[in-house]
């Protein structure tokens, strides 16, 4: 190893370390600012104890609802169908971004995928699963 290369290596290492430390310092500053704002809010913010704040609140239902209240099955069915179709549509996004890189094969696969998705949607619709009773 020549003396020039040996002396260059620590300089590059110091520069890389300085870059990492600068990024970590920025993250620590943001974290410290968040903690400081939370503490300031706790110390100087309004803190009224209102009885309605202490009541349980869940899923958008008022707390006066009796314990035995049950949702209909159609609520859960529509929620599960929404999650299913939503997740399938999310898979289209990465392919749409890189469609030129993937080529014609990916376009054909996506068309088949959307066709199957539409067939499933029509099936669910015809079966009446989307009707609110």
N, C-alpha and C positions, 0 to 999 in steps of 0.2 A: 504494500500500500504506500502510495506516495504521501509525503507530509501534507500536501495541499488537501487531499481527500480526507485524511484523518482529521484535519482541523475543521473541515466542512460539516462532518457528521454531527458533532455536538451542536452546531449552530442550527442545523435543520431540526434536530430533536428539540431544542429550546423553542424554536418558532412553533412547532407543532404543539408542544406542551402549552405554550402561551395561548394558542388558539383554543385549545380545549378548556383551559382555565378561564378564558374570557367568556366562553359559552356557559360554563358552570356559574361564573360570577353573575351573569345576566339572569340565569334561572334563580339563583339564590336571592338576588335583589327583588325579583317579582314575588317570590315566596315570602320574603320579609315584609314587603309592602302589603301583601294580602293579610298576613298575620297582624300587622300594625293596624290596618283598617278594621279588622274584626274586633280587635281589642278596643279601639276607639269607639266603635259602635256599641260595644257592650258597656263601656264606661259612661258615655255621654248620650247614647241614644234613648228614646222613650221606652219605658218599661212599665206599662200599665198592665195589671193583672185583671183581665176581663174574664168573667166566667165562661163565655163562649169559646175562648181560646183553650180552655182546659177540656172541653167536650171532645169525645172521639169523632173523627171525620174520616170516612173511608169511601173511596170509589165514587165520589160525587154525590153520595146519598146524605141527606140530613140526618142528624143524630137521633131524631125522634122516631125513626123507623124501627119497628119491632125486631127482635132478634131472629125470629123465624122467617123473615122475608127471604124469598128465593127468586132468583132470576129465572125466566123461561129458558127452555132449551134453545130457542131460536137466537137468543142473545149470544150464547156460547158458540153456536154453529156459525153465525155470521162473523164473530171475532176470529174463530179458527180459520175460516175461509179467507178473511182479510189477511191474516198473517201468512197463510200459504201462498196466495197470489202475490202479495207484496214482496216476499223473499224471492220468488221466482223472477219477478220483474227486476229486482236489484241485480241479479246475475247478468242482465243485459247490459248494464252500464260499462263494465270493463271491456267487454267485446266491442261496444260501440265506440269507445275511445281509441282502441287499437285495431279498428276494422281494416285499415289499409295494410297494416303489418301482417294480419292474419290471412288476408286474401279472400278469394271467392268461396273457398270451402267453408270458412267461418260464416260468411253471409248466408250460404245455403243452410248451414246448421242452425243459425238464428231464425231463419224463416220457418224451418221445421219446428223449432222450439216454440215460436209464437203460435204456429198452427195448433200444436198440441195444447198449449195454454188456452187458446180460444175454444178448442173443442171441450176442454174440461170446464171452462166457464159456461158455455152453452148448456152442457149437461147439468151443472149445478143449478143454473137458472131454470131449466125445464122441470127439474125435480121439485122446484118450489123452495129451495133452501134459502133463497134471498128474500122471501116474502116475510114481512114482519107480522106476526099474529098477536 
